[in-house]
Amino acid sequence: MKVVLEKVFPLAASSDSAWQLLQDIPTVAGCMPGAKITERVDATHYKGTITVRLGPATMSFKGDIEVLNLDAAARSLHLIGKGTDATGSSAASMDLVASVQAAGETCELTGKSEVTMSGKAAALGSRLMVPVADQMLKQFVANFAARLQASQTQQTTPETSDASAGAPASVMPEAANVPHSELNGLTLAWAVLREWLRGIFSRKSV
């Protein structure tokens, strides 16, 4: 089963700043809810995990990420990720192309992803997988925007100043790093339920 999504999101930052962050693969991967880079094999190959929590249930995948292309002229990133769950009963892959386009003093992040599921994970069906993937993409962009804002704040904050010299560690510039976030299970569950109910009432109204 395959789900294809293509979205454009505005970012309150310059295209130069967004492109610089987009080239940081571990950081970009960390923006995906529940995702984490566990090993850097070389400049284009990584190993990682992604975990989705739905109440008491957890779906966890472990696999590989490969950067196929990093085009500075087009400011685009193309990568693929493949993984399987611990039991081997489910598998998933993602082909992602993301690019940064200037829009005046700000910019836009354009992303196209093809997510393929097999095994038990595919049992959700495309009707449910679309809102699931959409929620993940929205949270990814929100995390990316937060990290981008944090990096800009660090760049504009003097490394040493009277104000920060005596400040506690919790408010030091290093704390601007956005914490790793998991996919919000309640938001995801509601999106799935809403789509399921919409399908039922649509069939009844026909």
C-alpha positions in Angstrom: 0.0 0.0 0.0 1.4 3.4 -1.0 0.4 6.9 0.2 1.7 10.0 -1.7 1.6 13.4 -0.1 2.8 16.8 -1.5 2.6 19.9 0.7 3.9 23.5 0.8 4.5 25.1 4.2 5.5 28.8 4.8 8.4 29.4 7.2 9.2 32.6 9.0 12.8 32.5 8.2 15.2 33.3 5.3 15.8 30.6 2.6 19.5 30.6 3.5 18.8 29.7 7.1 16.2 27.0 6.2 18.6 25.4 3.6 21.4 25.3 6.1 19.2 23.4 8.5 17.9 21.1 5.8 21.4 19.9 5.1 21.8 18.7 8.7 20.4 15.1 8.3 20.4 14.0 12.0 18.5 17.2 12.9 16.0 16.9 10.0 15.4 13.2 11.0 14.9 14.3 14.6 12.1 16.7 13.5 10.0 13.7 12.4 7.8 12.7 15.4 9.3 9.6 17.1 12.3 9.4 14.8 15.9 9.2 15.9 19.3 8.7 14.1 21.2 6.0 16.0 24.3 5.7 13.8 26.1 7.6 11.0 27.6 5.0 8.6 29.1 7.6 6.3 28.2 10.9 4.7 25.1 9.6 3.0 24.0 6.5 5.0 22.5 6.5 8.5 20.7 4.0 10.7 17.8 5.0 12.9 14.4 4.2 14.5 10.9 5.7 14.4 8.3 5.0 17.0 4.6 5.9 16.9 2.5 5.6 20.1 -1.2 5.1 20.0 -2.4 5.0 23.6 -1.0 1.7 25.1 0.1 0.4 21.7 3.4 1.2 20.1 4.6 0.6 16.6 8.4 0.8 16.2 10.5 0.5 13.1 14.2 0.1 12.8 16.0 0.7 9.5 18.3 2.6 7.2 18.3 6.1 5.7 20.1 7.0 2.5 20.7 10.5 1.1 20.3 10.1 -2.6 20.9 13.8 -3.5 21.7 17.1 -1.9 21.4 19.8 -4.6 22.8 23.1 -3.4 21.7 24.9 -6.6 18.1 23.8 -6.2 18.3 23.7 -2.4 16.7 20.3 -2.4 17.2 17.1 -0.4 16.2 13.6 -1.7 16.4 10.7 0.7 14.8 7.3 1.2 14.3 5.4 4.4 13.4 1.7 4.9 12.6 -0.2 8.0 10.9 -3.2 9.7 9.4 -3.7 13.1 10.9 -5.9 15.8 8.7 -8.8 14.9 9.3 -8.6 11.2 5.6 -8.6 10.5 5.5 -5.0 9.2 7.7 -3.0 6.9 7.7 0.6 5.8 9.6 2.8 3.3 9.6 6.5 2.6 10.9 8.4 -0.5 11.1 12.1 0.4 12.0 15.1 -1.6 12.2 18.4 0.3 13.2 21.8 -1.0 13.4 25.4 0.2 12.1 28.2 -2.0 12.5 31.9 -1.3 9.3 33.9 -0.8 10.4 37.5 -0.3 12.2 37.9 3.0 10.8 34.5 4.2 10.7 31.1 2.5 8.6 28.0 1.8 9.4 24.4 2.5 8.0 22.0 -0.2 7.9 18.4 0.5 6.7 15.3 -1.5 6.7 11.9 0.2 5.8 8.4 -0.9 5.2 6.1 2.0 4.8 2.4 1.4 3.5 0.0 4.0 3.4 -3.8 4.0 2.4 -6.5 6.4 0.3 -5.7 9.5 1.0 -2.0 9.1 -0.8 -2.0 5.8 -4.0 -3.3 7.4 -4.9 0.3 8.2 -5.7 0.9 4.6 -5.1 4.1 2.6 -8.2 5.7 4.0 -6.6 5.7 7.4 -3.0 6.1 6.4 -3.5 9.4 4.6 -4.6 11.3 7.8 -1.9 9.5 9.8 0.8 10.6 7.3 -0.7 14.1 7.1 -0.5 14.5 10.9 3.1 13.3 10.9 4.0 15.7 8.1 2.4 18.7 10.0 4.3 17.8 13.2 7.5 17.5 11.3 7.2 21.0 9.8 6.3 22.4 13.2 9.4 20.8 14.8 11.5 22.0 11.8 10.2 25.6 12.2 10.9 25.5 15.9 14.5 24.3 15.5 15.0 26.9 12.7 13.8 29.6 15.1 16.0 28.3 17.9 19.1 28.3 15.6 18.4 31.9 14.6 18.0 32.9 18.2 21.4 31.4 19.0 23.0 33.2 16.1 21.6 36.6 17.2 22.4 36.1 20.9 26.0 37.1 22.0 28.0 34.2 23.2 28.9 36.1 26.4 27.0 38.9 27.9 26.3 40.3 31.4 22.7 39.1 31.2 23.6 35.5 30.3 26.8 35.2 32.4 24.9 34.6 35.6 21.8 32.9 34.1 20.9 29.4 35.1 21.5 26.6 32.6 17.8 26.3 31.9 17.8 29.6 30.1 21.3 29.6 28.5 21.5 29.7 24.7 22.1 25.9 24.6 18.6 25.3 26.0 17.2 26.7 22.7 17.5 23.2 21.3 14.0 21.8 20.7 13.4 18.5 22.6 12.8 15.3 20.7 9.0 14.8 20.3 6.9 11.8 19.7 3.9 11.6 17.5 0.9 12.8 19.5 -1.2 9.7 19.9 -4.4 11.5 20.8 -4.2 13.8 17.8 -3.4 10.8 15.5 -6.2 8.7 17.0 -8.7 11.5 16.5 -7.6 12.0 12.9 -8.0 8.3 12.2 -11.4 8.1 13.9 -12.7 11.2 12.1 -11.7 9.8 8.7 -13.3 6.4 9.6 -16.6 8.1 10.6 -16.5 10.3 7.5 -16.2 7.1 5.4 -19.2 5.5 7.1 -21.5 8.6 6.7 -20.4 9.1 3.1 -21.4 5.5 2.3 -24.8 6.0 4.0 -25.5 9.2 2.2 -25.0 7.6 -1.3 
